[in-house]
Amino acid sequence: MCKDCGCGLPGDVAIDGVSVRGHEDAHAPDHPHPHDHTHPHAPDHAHDHEHSHTHAHDDPHSHDHHRTLTVEQGILDKNDRLAERNRGFFQAKGVYVVNVLASPGAGKTAFIERTAADLGGRLRLGVIVGDLATENDAVRLRGHGIPAIQITTGSVCHLDAEMISRAKDRLDLTALDVLIIENVGNLVCPAVYDLGEDARVVLLSVTEGEDKPLKYPVMFQSAQLVVVNKMDIASAVDFDREAALRNIRRAAPHAVVLEVSARTGQGMEAWYQVLQERLRALRPDAIREPGAAGA
């Protein structure tokens, strides 16, 4: 996980191509940073003799294990505070937020495209897209008339709450009912980063193997919905549907499980019903009938 390996430390983050290098400098004052500098002892303080006593050092930099623990706690604690702030902001705007997570190539962008195309007359959708590099997915979504903001994370393998906070300011949230966050393609690190979403949707493609939920249990345990995508080619890749569903239920017994094909539209209506029901609980007036005035 990023909190352990250090890959969650700030990188060259950009939003719609504009660098936000200040991402790493905008932490609250109580957020500790590891610094790559040393504190040399005075030249006459040699350590080649035996000690029969212990020294109490007040310098926290001399205790790397303590510093590491503090930094790990600081990263997630600060993220969780910002996520709660995001969540309150979105709720005040009446916007329902979905965090879509999956491996690269599982069909996240196609799933979002199909959702926006089919619900365009009923819901107003916007998207924040996360990738390590390129704006390809955002450009692809904008080509379908979907408001989309691209976050490129550089070396960071997940989105975090601060990135979302910055990106949301580039969207007109008053013109949206649903905000979909397409997270960086990764089934590991994004699992522990709350972005301020209302629901997590984890996609599993039939091409990935039936045991993926057992290999990445933390991600699937965090999901409210698990969507099995590319069902239109399940037979072609010898997908064992029963084994996959059994493994999903084992890893995420609480999650709603849907089987769809974003390419053909198979099963997508069940997803739309879930999405509309959850939005209606937040804003009863949000759902418009196709062709209604203002739709």
Backbone as CSV, one residue per row, in Angstrom:
resi,resn,N_x,N_y,N_z,CA_x,CA_y,CA_z,C_x,C_y,C_z
1,MET,0.840,-1.194,0.000,0.000,0.000,0.000,0.879,1.249,0.000
2,CYS,0.354,2.333,-0.545,1.118,3.581,-0.621,1.574,4.063,0.746
3,LYS,0.748,3.842,1.755,1.102,4.325,3.084,2.316,3.592,3.639
4,ASP,2.641,2.430,3.055,3.784,1.664,3.516,5.004,1.834,2.620
5,CYS,4.768,1.831,1.264,5.907,1.788,0.357,6.419,3.155,-0.034
6,GLY,5.657,4.217,0.204,6.124,5.561,-0.108,5.712,6.066,-1.465
7,CYS,5.028,5.213,-2.287,4.643,5.691,-3.608,3.522,6.703,-3.534
8,GLY,2.947,6.883,-2.339,1.907,7.881,-2.191,2.439,9.263,-1.915
9,LEU,3.753,9.415,-1.819,4.304,10.740,-1.605,4.102,11.581,-2.857
10,PRO,3.964,12.902,-2.714,3.564,13.745,-3.828,4.468,13.628,-5.031
11,GLY,3.869,13.710,-6.201,4.615,13.661,-7.447,4.264,14.843,-8.322
12,ASP,4.447,14.676,-9.631,4.180,15.745,-10.584,2.711,15.712,-10.969
13,VAL,1.862,16.218,-10.098,0.425,16.194,-10.309,0.013,17.386,-11.169
14,ALA,-0.895,17.142,-12.130,-1.430,18.214,-12.955,-2.922,17.996,-13.127
15,ILE,-3.671,19.088,-13.233,-5.107,19.042,-13.466,-5.391,19.763,-14.770
16,ASP,-5.952,19.037,-15.727,-6.169,19.559,-17.076,-4.898,20.173,-17.638
17,GLY,-3.778,19.511,-17.399,-2.501,19.933,-17.952,-1.801,21.038,-17.196
18,VAL,-2.427,21.570,-16.152,-1.825,22.643,-15.366,-1.175,22.041,-14.128
19,SER,0.125,22.234,-13.981,0.853,21.649,-12.862,0.355,22.193,-11.540
20,VAL,0.201,21.299,-10.583,-0.127,21.706,-9.211,0.954,21.162,-8.301
21,ARG,2.185,21.521,-8.617,3.321,21.074,-7.798,3.154,21.494,-6.354
22,GLY,2.354,22.551,-6.132,2.092,22.984,-4.758,1.314,21.970,-3.962
23,HIS,0.875,20.861,-4.645,0.140,19.790,-3.956,0.872,19.354,-2.707
24,GLU,2.195,19.219,-2.804,2.948,18.726,-1.652,3.217,19.817,-0.633
25,ASP,2.995,21.083,-1.030,3.290,22.176,-0.113,2.048,22.724,0.561
26,ALA,0.891,22.182,0.184,-0.351,22.729,0.700,-0.872,21.964,1.901
27,HIS,-0.037,21.148,2.497,-0.460,20.373,3.661,-0.670,21.295,4.860
28,ALA,-1.508,20.854,5.740,-1.705,21.600,6.967,-0.410,21.630,7.767
29,PRO,-0.248,22.653,8.625,1.007,22.769,9.364,1.337,21.568,10.216
30,ASP,0.307,20.804,10.603,0.585,19.664,11.481,0.921,18.411,10.695
31,HIS,1.052,18.559,9.371,1.365,17.384,8.570,2.871,17.233,8.453
32,PRO,3.444,16.200,9.031,4.900,16.058,9.032,5.426,15.623,7.685
33,HIS,6.609,16.085,7.330,7.274,15.713,6.094,8.608,15.047,6.412
34,PRO,8.934,13.975,5.701,10.287,13.442,5.841,11.255,14.339,5.085
35,HIS,12.371,14.661,5.657,13.360,15.511,5.017,14.652,14.744,4.817
36,ASP,15.211,14.891,3.623,16.418,14.156,3.279,17.650,14.967,3.659
37,HIS,17.776,15.268,4.941,18.974,15.938,5.404,19.433,15.289,6.703
38,THR,20.654,15.521,7.062,21.221,14.878,8.238,21.544,15.905,9.292
39,HIS,21.732,15.424,10.500,22.110,16.263,11.624,23.434,15.738,12.173
40,PRO,24.564,16.205,11.643,25.860,15.652,12.061,26.180,15.994,13.513
41,HIS,26.875,15.058,14.172,27.343,15.306,15.529,28.592,16.186,15.479
42,ALA,28.873,16.796,16.576,30.100,17.599,16.660,31.301,16.704,16.401
43,PRO,32.382,17.246,15.755,33.531,16.418,15.367,34.157,15.655,16.526
44,ASP,34.099,16.228,17.738,34.768,15.571,18.854,33.862,14.569,19.566
45,HIS,32.683,14.306,18.985,31.778,13.373,19.626,31.876,12.038,18.897
46,ALA,32.834,11.220,19.275,33.061,9.944,18.599,32.215,8.868,19.241
47,HIS,31.881,7.834,18.437,31.038,6.750,18.928,31.740,5.410,18.795
48,ASP,33.093,5.404,18.865,33.789,4.135,18.722,34.151,3.522,20.070
49,HIS,33.578,4.052,21.157,33.842,3.486,22.473,32.585,2.810,22.983
50,GLU,32.798,1.911,23.950,31.658,1.205,24.497,30.921,2.107,25.478
51,HIS,29.614,1.929,25.545,28.782,2.696,26.473,28.260,1.767,27.550
52,SER,28.331,2.207,28.747,27.712,1.453,29.837,26.408,2.125,30.247
53,HIS,26.036,3.165,29.484,24.803,3.872,29.791,24.109,4.191,28.472
54,THR,22.899,4.670,28.566,22.128,4.992,27.361,21.976,6.493,27.232
55,HIS,21.814,6.930,25.984,21.588,8.337,25.707,20.131,8.537,25.334
56,ALA,19.504,9.550,25.871,18.154,9.931,25.461,18.291,11.024,24.422
57,HIS,17.862,10.759,23.209,17.977,11.733,22.131,16.624,12.385,21.907
58,ASP,16.606,13.692,21.916,15.371,14.412,21.676,15.099,14.604,20.191
59,ASP,16.122,14.362,19.348,15.998,14.596,17.917,15.172,13.482,17.288
60,PRO,13.942,13.791,16.788,13.106,12.732,16.229,13.682,12.138,14.962
61,HIS,14.606,12.858,14.285,15.180,12.332,13.055,16.100,11.146,13.328
62,SER,16.472,10.931,14.586,17.341,9.807,14.910,16.541,8.527,15.091
63,HIS,15.265,8.608,15.006,14.408,7.440,15.192,13.573,7.255,13.933
64,ASP,14.161,6.631,12.922,13.501,6.522,11.636,12.189,5.760,11.720
65,HIS,12.154,4.738,12.593,10.931,3.951,12.658,9.786,4.772,13.234
66,HIS,10.095,5.673,14.195,9.062,6.544,14.733,8.609,7.541,13.684
67,ARG,9.563,8.076,12.934,9.234,9.052,11.910,8.359,8.417,10.832
68,THR,8.701,7.180,10.426,7.919,6.497,9.403,6.488,6.304,9.855
69,LEU,6.298,5.880,11.083,4.960,5.683,11.618,4.187,6.992,11.617
70,THR,4.850,8.073,12.036,4.195,9.374,12.087,3.780,9.843,10.699
71,VAL,4.655,9.660,9.717,4.339,10.079,8.357,3.182,9.276,7.797
72,GLU,3.179,7.945,8.020,2.093,7.110,7.541,0.765,7.570,8.125
73,GLN,0.761,7.810,9.436,-0.460,8.259,10.082,-0.878,9.614,9.541
74,GLY,0.102,10.492,9.340,-0.193,11.831,8.860,-0.798,11.836,7.478
75,ILE,-0.278,10.989,6.574,-0.788,10.934,5.209,-2.265,10.567,5.204
76,LEU,-2.630,9.488,5.890,-4.007,9.034,5.849,-4.923,9.894,6.706
77,ASP,-4.443,10.385,7.850,-5.266,11.236,8.699,-5.646,12.514,7.969
78,LYS,-4.683,13.126,7.310,-4.953,14.356,6.582,-5.891,14.074,5.413
79,ASN,-5.659,12.978,4.719,-6.537,12.628,3.604,-7.967,12.416,4.084
80,ASP,-8.128,11.734,5.214,-9.473,11.465,5.721,-10.188,12.759,6.106
81,ARG,-9.455,13.707,6.666,-10.073,14.995,7.008,-10.528,15.731,5.753
82,LEU,-9.674,15.737,4.732,-10.039,16.401,3.479,-11.192,15.678,2.786
83,ALA,-11.215,14.348,2.885,-12.302,13.582,2.275,-13.641,13.938,2.917
84,GLU,-13.663,14.068,4.234,-14.901,14.453,4.910,-15.332,15.852,4.492
85,ARG,-14.371,16.739,4.303,-14.688,18.094,3.832,-15.279,18.024,2.421
86,ASN,-14.665,17.210,1.550,-15.212,17.036,0.204,-16.637,16.498,0.255
87,ARG,-16.842,15.502,1.099,-18.153,14.858,1.169,-19.226,15.856,1.607
88,GLY,-18.906,16.652,2.597,-19.851,17.672,3.049,-20.144,18.694,1.973
89,PHE,-19.106,19.075,1.223,-19.276,20.049,0.147,-20.174,19.494,-0.944
90,PHE,-19.923,18.239,-1.366,-20.730,17.632,-2.413,-22.186,17.476,-1.966
91,GLN,-22.377,17.059,-0.718,-23.736,16.887,-0.219,-24.479,18.211,-0.165
92,ALA,-23.772,19.273,0.209,-24.401,20.602,0.252,-24.822,21.052,-1.142
93,LYS,-24.082,20.597,-2.156,-24.417,20.929,-3.544,-25.454,19.978,-4.134
94,GLY,-25.786,18.919,-3.393,-26.750,17.952,-3.895,-26.209,17.060,-4.981
95,VAL,-24.889,16.827,-4.977,-24.245,16.008,-5.998,-23.887,14.647,-5.402
96,TYR,-24.321,13.590,-6.069,-23.998,12.229,-5.637,-22.688,11.819,-6.300
97,VAL,-21.739,11.311,-5.505,-20.388,11.066,-6.001,-20.080,9.568,-5.973
98,VAL,-19.610,9.066,-7.111,-19.269,7.653,-7.259,-17.793,7.541,-7.601
99,ASN,-17.067,6.700,-6.876,-15.652,6.434,-7.123,-15.553,5.087,-7.839
100,VAL,-15.135,5.104,-9.116,-15.049,3.884,-9.919,-13.604,3.406,-9.940
101,LEU,-13.393,2.176,-9.509,-12.045,1.619,-9.381,-11.955,0.293,-10.121
102,ALA,-10.769,0.033,-10.684,-10.566,-1.214,-11.424,-9.116,-1.310,-11.846
103,SER,-8.766,-2.473,-12.374,-7.468,-2.651,-13.002,-7.435,-1.896,-14.327
104,PRO,-6.237,-1.599,-14.843,-6.163,-1.023,-16.191,-6.802,-1.972,-17.210
105,GLY,-7.607,-1.401,-18.097,-8.210,-2.208,-19.149,-9.493,-2.927,-18.781
106,ALA,-9.999,-2.704,-17.572,-11.226,-3.391,-17.150,-12.475,-2.768,-17.765
107,GLY,-12.335,-1.570,-18.338,-13.473,-0.936,-19.003,-14.104,0.200,-18.228
108,LYS,-13.328,0.874,-17.373,-13.886,1.977,-16.581,-14.434,3.094,-17.462
109,THR,-13.629,3.532,-18.435,-14.052,4.655,-19.267,-15.260,4.274,-20.130
110,ALA,-15.261,3.077,-20.675,-16.411,2.620,-21.467,-17.667,2.536,-20.607
111,PHE,-17.517,2.099,-19.378,-18.641,2.016,-18.429,-19.220,3.409,-18.175
112,ILE,-18.347,4.384,-17.985,-18.795,5.758,-17.740,-19.425,6.348,-18.998
113,GLU,-18.815,6.105,-20.161,-19.372,6.584,-21.434,-20.787,6.066,-21.637
114,ARG,-20.979,4.775,-21.444,-22.295,4.176,-21.642,-23.305,4.751,-20.651
115,THR,-22.869,4.943,-19.402,-23.751,5.509,-18.382,-24.197,6.910,-18.780
116,ALA,-23.255,7.743,-19.187,-23.586,9.114,-19.569,-24.488,9.153,-20.796
117,ALA,-24.214,8.281,-21.775,-25.013,8.265,-23.000,-26.455,7.834,-22.720
118,ASP,-26.619,6.811,-21.887,-27.954,6.278,-21.635,-28.758,7.123,-20.656
119,LEU,-28.077,7.807,-19.753,-28.785,8.595,-18.736,-28.781,10.095,-19.034
120,GLY,-28.294,10.458,-20.204,-28.173,11.875,-20.530,-29.464,12.660,-20.409
121,GLY,-30.590,12.023,-20.687,-31.864,12.715,-20.579,-32.444,12.724,-19.193
122,ARG,-31.869,11.932,-18.300,-32.411,11.813,-16.947,-31.520,12.425,-15.879
123,LEU,-30.196,12.335,-16.073,-29.249,12.835,-15.074,-28.175,13.670,-15.748
124,ARG,-27.662,14.634,-15.003,-26.542,15.448,-15.493,-25.267,14.929,-14.830
125,LEU,-24.366,14.395,-15.653,-23.158,13.763,-15.131,-21.915,14.581,-15.458
126,GLY,-20.966,14.572,-14.523,-19.632,15.093,-14.751,-18.623,14.060,-14.289
127,VAL,-17.392,14.179,-14.779,-16.387,13.158,-14.488,-15.064,13.819,-14.126
128,ILE,-14.389,13.250,-13.122,-12.982,13.540,-12.836,-12.211,12.262,-13.126
129,VAL,-11.221,12.364,-14.003,-10.470,11.184,-14.455,-9.058,11.228,-13.888
130,GLY,-8.586,10.099,-13.384,-7.220,9.992,-12.887,-6.388,9.025,-13.699
131,ASP,-5.226,9.463,-14.152,-4.262,8.609,-14.835,-2.863,9.089,-14.495
132,LEU,-1.884,8.204,-14.622,-0.515,8.631,-14.386,-0.070,9.652,-15.431
133,ALA,-0.498,9.464,-16.678,-0.093,10.360,-17.759,-1.154,10.369,-18.851
134,THR,-1.119,11.388,-19.681,-2.005,11.667,-20.818,-3.387,12.131,-20.357
135,GLU,-4.058,12.835,-21.247,-5.436,13.277,-21.023,-6.393,12.523,-21.940
136,ASN,-5.987,11.366,-22.399,-6.759,10.628,-23.397,-8.186,10.332,-22.959
137,ASP,-8.352,9.878,-21.711,-9.691,9.492,-21.261,-10.604,10.705,-21.130
138,ALA,-10.080,11.812,-20.611,-10.896,13.017,-20.489,-11.303,13.538,-21.864
139,VAL,-10.362,13.527,-22.803,-10.670,13.957,-24.170,-11.749,13.062,-24.771
140,ARG,-11.621,11.774,-24.535,-12.607,10.804,-25.038,-13.997,11.094,-24.475
141,LEU,-14.076,11.385,-23.176,-15.363,11.667,-22.545,-15.931,13.005,-23.011
142,ARG,-15.074,14.008,-23.129,-15.543,15.315,-23.605,-16.114,15.222,-25.017
143,GLY,-15.560,14.293,-25.804,-16.058,14.093,-27.154,-17.501,13.649,-27.194
144,HIS,-18.005,13.135,-26.069,-19.404,12.734,-25.959,-20.230,13.792,-25.220
145,GLY,-19.646,14.979,-25.052,-20.362,16.060,-24.393,-20.396,15.966,-22.884
146,ILE,-19.510,15.171,-22.296,-19.483,14.982,-20.841,-18.463,15.939,-20.234
147,PRO,-18.849,16.791,-19.283,-17.851,17.630,-18.608,-16.842,16.743,-17.888
148,ALA,-15.571,16.873,-18.232,-14.551,15.976,-17.672,-13.293,16.761,-17.334
149,ILE,-12.765,16.513,-16.153,-11.514,17.102,-15.683,-10.491,15.983,-15.562
150,GLN,-9.310,16.180,-16.119,-8.255,15.165,-16.080,-7.215,15.496,-15.011
151,ILE,-6.960,14.548,-14.128,-5.846,14.641,-13.185,-4.776,13.668,-13.660
152,THR,-3.572,14.167,-13.923,-2.439,13.281,-14.182,-1.562,13.288,-12.940
153,THR,-1.257,12.115,-12.449,-0.640,11.988,-11.132,0.864,11.759,-11.157
154,GLY,1.461,11.642,-12.342,2.899,11.401,-12.394,3.238,10.035,-11.849
155,SER,3.950,9.995,-10.735,4.366,8.725,-10.140,3.404,8.220,-9.069
156,VAL,2.347,8.945,-8.813,1.407,8.568,-7.747,0.350,7.626,-8.319
157,CYS,0.169,6.479,-7.685,-0.645,5.414,-8.254,-2.094,5.437,-7.793
158,HIS,-2.573,6.565,-7.298,-3.946,6.676,-6.836,-4.337,8.155,-6.830
159,LEU,-5.613,8.427,-6.744,-6.088,9.772,-6.459,-6.211,9.923,-4.957
160,ASP,-6.122,11.178,-4.490,-6.362,11.421,-3.072,-7.353,12.571,-2.920
161,ALA,-7.767,12.833,-1.685,-8.828,13.807,-1.433,-8.421,15.216,-1.828
162,GLU,-7.145,15.542,-1.686,-6.707,16.886,-2.058,-6.776,17.096,-3.566
163,MET,-6.403,16.084,-4.342,-6.519,16.192,-5.796,-7.972,16.432,-6.203
164,ILE,-8.881,15.693,-5.571,-10.303,15.852,-5.887,-10.792,17.234,-5.483
165,SER,-10.334,17.723,-4.340,-10.732,19.053,-3.898,-10.328,20.123,-4.903
166,ARG,-9.133,19.987,-5.452,-8.668,20.950,-6.450,-9.438,20.807,-7.761
167,ALA,-9.658,19.561,-8.185,-10.312,19.329,-9.467,-11.779,19.749,-9.463
168,LYS,-12.452,19.565,-8.342,-13.881,19.887,-8.288,-14.136,21.363,-8.534
169,ASP,-13.163,22.207,-8.191,-13.336,23.644,-8.383,-13.357,24.034,-9.853
170,ARG,-12.983,23.096,-10.731,-12.998,23.358,-12.174,-14.290,22.875,-12.828
171,LEU,-15.196,22.330,-12.025,-16.494,21.887,-12.528,-17.595,22.780,-11.979
172,ASP,-18.633,22.991,-12.768,-19.821,23.700,-12.290,-20.722,22.678,-11.619
173,LEU,-20.556,22.497,-10.335,-21.303,21.465,-9.618,-22.798,21.764,-9.568
174,THR,-23.172,23.026,-9.705,-24.600,23.349,-9.710,-25.291,22.801,-10.958
175,ALA,-24.502,22.444,-11.965,-25.062,21.902,-13.208,-24.986,20.385,-13.251
176,LEU,-24.639,19.741,-12.112,-24.478,18.293,-12.066,-25.413,17.653,-11.043
177,ASP,-25.825,16.432,-11.350,-26.530,15.584,-10.390,-25.601,14.516,-9.837
178,VAL,-24.730,13.994,-10.711,-23.825,12.906,-10.351,-22.421,13.261,-10.803
179,LEU,-21.450,13.062,-9.918,-20.036,13.190,-10.266,-19.417,11.805,-10.176
180,ILE,-18.844,11.347,-11.285,-18.161,10.059,-11.305,-16.661,10.305,-11.316
181,ILE,-15.961,9.682,-10.387,-14.502,9.761,-10.330,-13.942,8.463,-10.898
182,GLU,-13.214,8.577,-11.999,-12.539,7.407,-12.562,-11.128,7.369,-11.990
183,ASN,-10.922,6.498,-11.032,-9.649,6.454,-10.325,-8.551,5.869,-11.223
184,VAL,-7.315,6.029,-10.783,-6.182,5.447,-11.484,-6.346,3.923,-11.522
185,GLY,-6.021,3.308,-12.649,-6.164,1.861,-12.784,-5.214,1.122,-11.855
186,ASN,-5.751,0.583,-10.772,-4.922,-0.023,-9.723,-5.858,-0.642,-8.699
187,LEU,-5.634,-1.878,-8.326,-6.485,-2.523,-7.320,-5.849,-2.575,-5.939
188,VAL,-4.752,-1.840,-5.742,-4.058,-1.891,-4.457,-4.233,-0.570,-3.702
189,CYS,-3.444,0.411,-4.045,-3.363,1.639,-3.251,-4.653,2.453,-3.168
190,PRO,-5.439,2.576,-4.243,-6.663,3.379,-4.119,-7.631,2.874,-3.061
191,ALA,-7.480,1.622,-2.636,-8.420,1.047,-1.664,-8.431,1.791,-0.346
192,VAL,-7.298,2.396,0.047,-7.214,3.008,1.380,-7.402,4.522,1.359
193,TYR,-7.655,5.100,0.179,-7.792,6.552,0.083,-9.248,6.947,-0.154
194,ASP,-9.874,7.470,0.891,-11.216,8.025,0.795,-11.125,9.346,0.040
195,LEU,-11.997,9.538,-0.939,-11.985,10.773,-1.727,-13.139,11.700,-1.374
196,GLY,-14.049,11.214,-0.527,-15.251,11.971,-0.213,-16.449,11.489,-1.009
197,GLU,-16.349,10.265,-1.556,-17.414,9.706,-2.385,-18.566,9.182,-1.538
198,ASP,-19.712,9.020,-2.182,-20.861,8.388,-1.545,-20.840,6.878,-1.738
199,ALA,-20.280,6.422,-2.847,-20.258,4.986,-3.129,-19.010,4.620,-3.901
200,ARG,-18.524,3.409,-3.648,-17.407,2.839,-4.402,-17.929,1.733,-5.301
201,VAL,-17.563,1.823,-6.568,-17.931,0.795,-7.542,-16.637,0.180,-8.054
202,VAL,-16.462,-1.104,-7.849,-15.272,-1.811,-8.328,-15.661,-2.656,-9.534
203,LEU,-14.957,-2.432,-10.644,-15.192,-3.211,-11.856,-14.239,-4.397,-11.913
204,LEU,-14.783,-5.524,-12.344,-13.998,-6.730,-12.608,-14.317,-7.184,-14.026
205,SER,-13.321,-7.229,-14.879,-13.533,-7.692,-16.247,-13.431,-9.206,-16.317
206,VAL,-14.222,-9.813,-17.204,-14.192,-11.270,-17.346,-12.834,-11.757,-17.848
207,THR,-12.044,-10.861,-18.419,-10.724,-11.248,-18.934,-9.656,-11.301,-17.851
208,GLU,-9.991,-10.859,-16.642,-8.987,-10.766,-15.578,-8.839,-12.044,-14.758
209,GLY,-9.802,-12.929,-14.834,-9.736,-14.142,-14.026,-10.706,-14.102,-12.869
210,GLU,-11.244,-15.254,-12.549,-12.286,-15.358,-11.525,-11.773,-15.139,-10.104
211,ASP,-10.453,-15.281,-9.911,-9.908,-15.198,-8.551,-9.419,-13.803,-8.179
212,LYS,-9.650,-12.818,-9.025,-9.177,-11.459,-8.736,-9.683,-10.927,-7.385
213,PRO,-10.945,-11.160,-6.990,-11.397,-10.676,-5.682,-10.636,-11.278,-4.505
214,LEU,-10.132,-12.508,-4.683,-9.381,-13.148,-3.608,-7.937,-12.645,-3.563
215,LYS,-7.414,-12.215,-4.707,-6.052,-11.698,-4.761,-5.962,-10.266,-4.244
216,TYR,-7.055,-9.515,-4.377,-7.075,-8.109,-3.967,-8.265,-7.859,-3.037
217,PRO,-8.280,-8.534,-1.894,-9.470,-8.485,-1.030,-9.767,-7.119,-0.445
218,VAL,-8.742,-6.310,-0.148,-8.987,-5.010,0.473,-9.818,-4.122,-0.444
219,MET,-9.496,-4.143,-1.728,-10.252,-3.333,-2.674,-11.706,-3.773,-2.739
220,PHE,-11.929,-5.079,-2.863,-13.301,-5.560,-3.000,-14.084,-5.395,-1.703
221,GLN,-13.402,-5.509,-0.569,-14.079,-5.298,0.711,-14.568,-3.865,0.861
222,SER,-13.909,-2.932,0.186,-14.276,-1.515,0.312,-15.426,-1.124,-0.611
223,ALA,-15.891,-2.027,-1.465,-16.879,-1.693,-2.489,-18.302,-1.828,-1.978
224,GLN,-19.145,-0.883,-2.381,-20.589,-1.034,-2.172,-21.225,-1.770,-3.351
225,LEU,-20.613,-1.604,-4.530,-21.076,-2.313,-5.721,-19.875,-2.946,-6.424
226,VAL,-20.059,-4.176,-6.892,-19.065,-4.831,-7.740,-19.736,-5.090,-9.084
227,VAL,-19.118,-4.584,-10.132,-19.675,-4.717,-11.476,-18.779,-5.644,-12.290
228,VAL,-19.330,-6.756,-12.744,-18.600,-7.681,-13.614,-18.836,-7.217,-15.050
229,ASN,-17.804,-6.732,-15.694,-17.929,-6.116,-17.012,-17.460,-7.070,-18.124
230,LYS,-17.865,-6.741,-19.338,-17.521,-7.483,-20.566,-18.171,-8.860,-20.605
231,MET,-19.393,-8.932,-20.068,-20.103,-10.211,-20.064,-20.420,-10.690,-21.472
232,ASP,-20.379,-9.796,-22.447,-20.664,-10.193,-23.827,-19.590,-11.118,-24.402
233,ILE,-18.401,-11.128,-23.784,-17.335,-12.014,-24.279,-16.981,-13.082,-23.252
234,ALA,-17.831,-13.287,-22.264,-17.539,-14.238,-21.193,-17.300,-15.643,-21.723
235,SER,-18.138,-16.081,-22.636,-17.974,-17.444,-23.146,-16.719,-17.579,-23.998
236,ALA,-16.359,-16.502,-24.681,-15.183,-16.550,-25.556,-13.890,-16.701,-24.770
237,VAL,-13.875,-16.225,-23.527,-12.657,-16.310,-22.708,-12.790,-17.383,-21.621
238,ASP,-13.817,-18.257,-21.755,-14.037,-19.350,-20.789,-14.154,-18.834,-19.362
239,PHE,-14.888,-17.750,-19.204,-15.103,-17.163,-17.882,-16.013,-18.058,-17.062
240,ASP,-15.556,-18.411,-15.871,-16.340,-19.253,-14.970,-17.183,-18.335,-14.089
241,ARG,-18.392,-18.070,-14.538,-19.270,-17.110,-13.856,-19.538,-17.508,-12.411
242,GLU,-19.863,-18.751,-12.172,-20.210,-19.186,-10.813,-19.018,-19.030,-9.871
243,ALA,-17.828,-19.383,-10.347,-16.640,-19.227,-9.505,-16.382,-17.765,-9.193
244,ALA,-16.557,-16.899,-10.185,-16.332,-15.472,-9.971,-17.311,-14.904,-8.961
245,LEU,-18.589,-15.240,-9.104,-19.598,-14.732,-8.163,-19.345,-15.263,-6.757
246,ARG,-18.926,-16.516,-6.666,-18.611,-17.098,-5.368,-17.447,-16.350,-4.708
247,ASN,-16.434,-16.012,-5.487,-15.278,-15.298,-4.944,-15.622,-13.858,-4.564
248,ILE,-16.479,-13.229,-5.347,-16.919,-11.871,-5.005,-17.681,-11.882,-3.691
249,ARG,-18.588,-12.832,-3.545,-19.378,-12.904,-2.303,-18.488,-13.208,-1.102
250,ARG,-17.443,-13.967,-1.340,-16.514,-14.281,-0.245,-15.720,-13.040,0.173
251,ALA,-15.274,-12.254,-0.808,-14.470,-11.064,-0.507,-15.328,-9.878,-0.094
252,ALA,-16.522,-9.755,-0.680,-17.370,-8.582,-0.427,-18.818,-9.020,-0.239
253,PRO,-19.119,-9.696,0.878,-20.465,-10.246,1.068,-21.566,-9.194,1.144
254,HIS,-21.180,-7.951,1.441,-22.157,-6.876,1.594,-22.460,-6.158,0.285
255,ALA,-21.663,-6.378,-0.754,-21.754,-5.582,-1.976,-22.881,-6.059,-2.892
256,VAL,-23.483,-5.096,-3.574,-24.408,-5.410,-4.665,-23.571,-5.840,-5.871
257,VAL,-23.937,-6.947,-6.510,-23.171,-7.462,-7.644,-24.018,-7.351,-8.910
258,LEU,-23.435,-6.721,-9.931,-24.117,-6.542,-11.211,-23.261,-7.144,-12.322
259,GLU,-23.908,-7.685,-13.336,-23.214,-8.260,-14.485,-23.617,-7.480,-15.728
260,VAL,-22.625,-6.861,-16.394,-22.938,-5.952,-17.491,-21.964,-6.115,-18.651
261,SER,-22.335,-5.484,-19.743,-21.410,-5.227,-20.841,-21.551,-3.752,-21.184
262,ALA,-20.534,-2.987,-20.884,-20.575,-1.567,-21.214,-20.597,-1.364,-22.723
263,ARG,-20.048,-2.304,-23.467,-19.992,-2.175,-24.929,-21.372,-2.348,-25.556
264,THR,-22.113,-3.355,-25.118,-23.417,-3.633,-25.735,-24.589,-3.033,-24.956
265,GLY,-24.354,-2.690,-23.686,-25.440,-2.188,-22.851,-26.118,-3.268,-22.036
266,GLN,-25.714,-4.521,-22.230,-26.296,-5.643,-21.492,-26.179,-5.415,-19.987
267,GLY,-27.314,-5.499,-19.269,-27.313,-5.409,-17.816,-27.131,-4.010,-17.251
268,MET,-26.914,-3.000,-18.080,-26.628,-1.656,-17.565,-27.837,-1.023,-16.881
269,GLU,-29.040,-1.416,-17.280,-30.235,-0.817,-16.685,-30.295,-1.072,-15.174
270,ALA,-29.807,-2.224,-14.726,-29.786,-2.508,-13.286,-28.879,-1.521,-12.558
271,TRP,-27.749,-1.167,-13.187,-26.847,-0.172,-12.619,-27.519,1.197,-12.565
272,TYR,-28.250,1.550,-13.617,-28.921,2.845,-13.645,-29.977,2.928,-12.543
273,GLN,-30.662,1.848,-12.304,-31.674,1.844,-11.252,-31.052,2.069,-9.884
274,VAL,-29.909,1.400,-9.613,-29.211,1.593,-8.342,-28.764,3.051,-8.201
275,LEU,-28.169,3.588,-9.260,-27.671,4.955,-9.223,-28.801,5.956,-8.987
276,GLN,-29.910,5.786,-9.684,-31.027,6.716,-9.543,-31.688,6.611,-8.174
277,GLU,-31.801,5.407,-7.649,-32.381,5.239,-6.313,-31.543,5.942,-5.256
278,ARG,-30.217,5.843,-5.379,-29.339,6.455,-4.377,-29.323,7.974,-4.526
279,LEU,-29.394,8.454,-5.750,-29.476,9.898,-5.944,-30.814,10.430,-5.443
280,ARG,-31.886,9.689,-5.679,-33.212,10.127,-5.229,-33.260,10.263,-3.712
281,ALA,-32.518,9.424,-2.999,-32.472,9.532,-1.536,-31.805,10.830,-1.105
282,LEU,-30.872,11.324,-1.922,-30.191,12.583,-1.619,-30.996,13.776,-2.111
283,ARG,-31.536,13.645,-3.329,-32.285,14.742,-3.952,-33.485,14.163,-4.687
284,PRO,-34.644,14.149,-4.055,-35.830,13.550,-4.676,-36.215,14.184,-6.007
285,ASP,-35.807,15.424,-6.232,-36.199,16.135,-7.452,-35.189,15.972,-8.589
286,ALA,-34.129,15.204,-8.361,-33.018,15.174,-9.318,-33.330,14.398,-10.592
287,ILE,-34.181,13.383,-10.517,-34.419,12.520,-11.666,-35.446,13.171,-12.601
288,ARG,-35.071,13.324,-13.863,-35.963,13.896,-14.861,-36.337,12.819,-15.871
289,GLU,-37.565,12.868,-16.336,-37.992,11.937,-17.373,-37.373,12.363,-18.701
290,PRO,-36.983,11.414,-19.540,-36.440,11.770,-20.847,-37.394,12.665,-21.625
291,GLY,-36.847,13.765,-22.169,-37.668,14.678,-22.942,-38.336,15.753,-22.120
292,ALA,-38.181,15.682,-20.756,-38.791,16.695,-19.907,-38.114,18.018,-20.118
293,ALA,-38.808,19.086,-19.831,-38.264,20.426,-20.000,-37.029,20.596,-19.148
294,GLY,-35.966,21.128,-19.737,-34.723,21.374,-19.008,-33.809,20.192,-18.975
295,ALA,-34.264,19.039,-19.514,-33.436,17.837,-19.522,-32.344,17.946,-20.552
